[in-house]
Amino acid sequence: MDLTLLVVLVLGSLFIWHLINTIRSLTEEIREMKKKCMSDKVFQKNTQDPVEKINGDLIKNIQYFKNIFDNK
């Protein structure tokens, strides 16, 4: 049971890591296309890098849970 859980967790984390890298590369491709094709001021929305956003959200969640368990 423990070995099965370990294998599932490792494969799941590798799958999620691959999806995050895919999203990140697609975001970079979209940025490049916007720079090359759309020079209008209409499309000047800057998006945050997905990895940076996930890291920021993870830190916020850890701090939130830390505060919950510290208060009890």
C-alpha positions in Angstrom: 0.0 0.0 0.0 2.8 2.4 0.9 4.8 1.7 -2.2 1.7 2.1 -4.4 0.9 5.4 -2.8 4.5 6.6 -3.3 4.4 5.6 -7.0 1.0 7.3 -7.5 2.3 10.5 -5.8 5.5 10.6 -7.8 3.7 10.0 -11.1 1.1 12.5 -10.2 3.6 15.2 -9.3 5.6 14.5 -12.5 2.4 14.9 -14.5 1.5 18.1 -12.7 5.0 19.4 -13.2 4.8 18.6 -17.0 1.5 20.4 -17.3 2.9 23.5 -15.5 5.8 23.5 -17.9 3.5 23.1 -20.9 1.3 26.0 -19.7 4.4 28.1 -19.1 5.8 27.5 -22.6 2.4 28.2 -24.1 2.2 31.5 -22.2 5.6 32.5 -23.6 4.5 31.6 -27.1 1.4 33.7 -26.7 3.5 36.6 -25.5 5.8 36.3 -28.5 2.9 36.2 -30.9 1.3 39.3 -29.2 4.6 41.1 -29.6 5.1 40.2 -33.3 1.5 40.4 -34.5 -0.4 42.9 -32.4 1.3 46.2 -31.9 -1.9 48.0 -30.9 -2.3 49.5 -27.5 -5.6 47.6 -27.1 -3.8 44.3 -26.2 -1.4 45.6 -23.6 -2.5 43.3 -20.7 0.5 41.7 -19.1 0.0 38.3 -17.5 2.1 36.9 -14.7 4.3 33.9 -15.2 2.4 30.8 -14.1 5.2 29.4 -12.0 5.6 32.7 -10.1 1.8 32.8 -9.5 1.7 29.2 -8.3 4.7 29.9 -6.0 3.0 33.0 -4.6 -0.3 31.2 -4.0 1.5 28.3 -2.4 3.3 30.7 0.1 -0.1 32.4 0.9 -1.7 29.0 1.5 1.1 27.9 3.8 0.9 31.1 5.8 -2.9 30.8 6.0 -2.7 27.2 7.4 0.1 28.2 9.7 -2.1 31.0 11.1 -5.0 28.6 11.5 -3.0 26.0 13.5 -1.1 28.7 15.5 -4.4 30.2 16.8 -5.6 26.9 18.2 
